Amino acid sequence: MVNLVHVAKKQLVQRLAKMAGLRQRAVDVDDAGTVISIWVPKDKLPAGPTAEEMETERRKKETKRNGGRLSVVLLHGFAGDGILTWVLQVVALARHYDVYVPDLLFFGGSVSPAGADQTPGFQAECVASALRRLGVERCVAVGFSYGGFVAFKMAEADPALVVSVVATGSLVYMTRSTSEAMLRRLGAASFAEFLLPNDVAGLKSLFAAGTYRKWWLPDRVLSDYMKLMIFNRKERTQLLEGLVVSDEDAAVVVRSYRQPGFRAKLTASVRAQPGSAHAAARIPRRYSCSGATTTASSTWSLREASKSSSARRRRCEA
C-alpha cells in the first residue's frame, strides 16, 4: 500500500524546498561513519568534488556578494525530520538568507555508528562540523523542541560560529526536576513513551501537545506518518536519556555563565572573526521566562522572528 505521507513529502515538501533553491546532500562529518543529511543552498554546492575546491569557490562567491548573506540553520524536534518540519519557513527565509536544514542524527538520512555519543553536545558537534565542511563561518541557529537544546549546545561550544540563537519549545538544559514535572503534566511515564508513540492515539496526543492549532487528520495519514517518521526507536530513546542532566550540573553551568570573564571571552571570540554585513560584534542578551532561557541578538534578528520575540520578551518582563 502506498504511504501517503511519503508521497506528499516527495511530491510537495521536497519540491517546495527545491523551488526555494535548496538541494539535499550527505556530509561525512568525522570520517568514521557519521553522516549528516542536510538541505543546502544550491549555489553553495559547486561542481568541484573536493573540499579545497568547494572552499575556493565559496570564497569567490562571498567576495562578489560583499560579505555574503547570513546563514540560518533550522534544527527540528522529535516529531519529524528537518525539511518536513521547516519547509514553510524555508520558503519564506530563503529569499533573504542562506538556509541550511539538517536532519539530526537518527532522523531522516543522518546516521552514526553503533556506540556513538547520544547527547545534544554530540549532535551539536556533528551539525557544526557539517556546516564548517560546507563553508559556513557564521550562522543563526533556530531550534524547535529538541533542536533548541542542540542549538544552545552549538552556541556554547562554538560562539564564533553561532552568533545568535532563536529557540521555541525548548530549554538551555533539561534538568531532572524539570523533566519530572513535565512528565507529570503530560501524564506520561517517560519522554520515550510520549515522543515515540506506538499507535495513532499516541501520535494524536503528541501532535495535540506540540501544535498551536488542532489539526484533524485521518487515521490512515497518521498511521503512514508513524511508519515513515518514527524509526530508530532504540537510538532515539537513548537520545532522550542523554538529554536529561542533574540539577546540580545545570547549576554549575549557569553559574559559569554569570562569571565576569565569560561575557568578555565570548565578545572577544566574536570580534576576532572577519566582519560581515549581517552580524555585529555585540554580545547576545539572555532573557528568562518561566524557567526557559532564550538568546537573542541585541543588534539584529530574523525578520520573521523579531516581532514574536519582542512580544514574548515584553510578556516576560511584565
Secondary structure, DSSP 4 states (H G I P E B T S, - for coil): ---HHHHHIIIIIHHHHHHTTEEEEEEESSSSS-EEEEEEEGGGS-S--SHHHHHHHHHHHHHHTTS-PPEEEEE--TTS-HHHHHHHHHHHHTTTSEEEEEPPTTSTT-B--TT---SHHHHHHHHHHHHHHTT---EEEEEETHHHHHHHHHHHH-TTTEEEEEEES--S-EEHHHHHHHHHHHT-S-HHHHHS-SSHHHHHHHHHHH-SS-----HHHHHHHHHHH---HHHHHHHHHHHEE-HHHHHHHHHHHTSHHHHHHHHHHHHTSPP-SS--S-PPEEEEETTEEEEE-SS---HHHHHHHHHHHHHHH-
